[in-house]
Amino acid sequence: MDRTPASNADPSAASRQFRAELRRWRTRRGLTQRALAERVRFSRETVAAVESGRRFGSQEFAARCDDVLATGGRLCDMWPQVAAEQLAADGRRGPRFGEADRPDAAPAVRRDPRDPQAVVAAIDELRELIGQVLAQPEPEGPPPPAVDRR
């Protein structure tokens, strides 16, 4: 499980497999993206973005989907490899799957904070980031010394 993939291995194989499994289990259970989103308490946009590869999701997202879709923990079992790909992509968050490299990529659009969908999307992104931070292993060794800020 901790093996380093061969140099010719696809660096996004786990992410692609995760997305395929999510979609397969959702459709097997007869749920739309919206219906799954309501049950896992994430937005439909997040479910769609994870399934399409525009977002990675989070361990919390995987766990909630496992519970709702009754997968027996398959998505959570896959999550460590997905998280490793995500961290390798840019060290903090998941890639947008080459959007910046595409010649037709649109520039980033600032979200209107008065738009409810923009607020939901921002909250979902924060949940994902918090889940990723909390899922990181504890560092080895003693904690760094406290800094006196007087």
SULURQUI-V443106 format. One record per backbone hydrogen bond with DSSP energy under -1.0 kcal/mol. NH is the residue of the N-H (numbers start at 1). CO is the residue of the C=O. E is the energy in kcal/mol with one decimal. If there is no record, write none. Layout:
BEGIN
[[NH	CO	E] [NH	CO	E]]
END
This chain:
BEGIN
[[9	6	-2.2] [13	10	-1.6] [16	12	-2.4] [17	13	-2.5] [18	14	-2.7] [19	15	-2.5] [20	16	-2.2] [21	17	-2.7] [22	18	-2.7] [23	19	-2.4] [24	20	-2.7] [25	21	-2.9] [26	22	-2.4] [27	23	-2.8] [28	24	-2.4] [29	25	-1.8] [30	27	-1.3] [31	26	-2.4] [36	32	-2.4] [37	33	-2.6] [38	34	-2.4] [39	35	-1.6] [40	36	-2.4] [41	37	-1.2] [42	37	-1.5] [47	43	-1.9] [48	44	-2.8] [49	45	-2.5] [50	46	-2.7] [51	47	-2.5] [52	48	-2.1] [53	49	-1.0] [54	49	-1.7] [55	49	-1.7] [62	58	-2.5] [63	59	-2.6] [64	60	-2.6] [65	61	-2.5] [66	62	-2.7] [67	63	-2.3] [68	64	-2.6] [69	65	-3.0] [71	66	-1.4] [77	73	-2.3] [78	74	-1.4] [79	75	-1.1] [82	78	-1.6] [83	79	-3.2] [84	80	-2.0] [85	81	-2.1] [86	82	-2.5] [87	83	-2.8] [88	84	-2.3] [89	85	-1.7] [90	86	-1.2] [91	87	-2.7] [102	98	-1.2] [105	102	-1.4] [115	112	-2.1] [119	115	-2.0] [120	116	-2.5] [121	117	-2.5] [122	118	-2.3] [123	119	-2.6] [124	120	-2.6] [125	121	-2.2] [126	122	-2.3] [127	123	-2.6] [128	124	-2.4] [129	125	-2.5] [130	126	-2.8] [131	127	-2.7] [132	128	-2.2] [133	129	-2.5] [134	130	-2.8] [135	131	-1.5] [136	133	-1.1]]
END
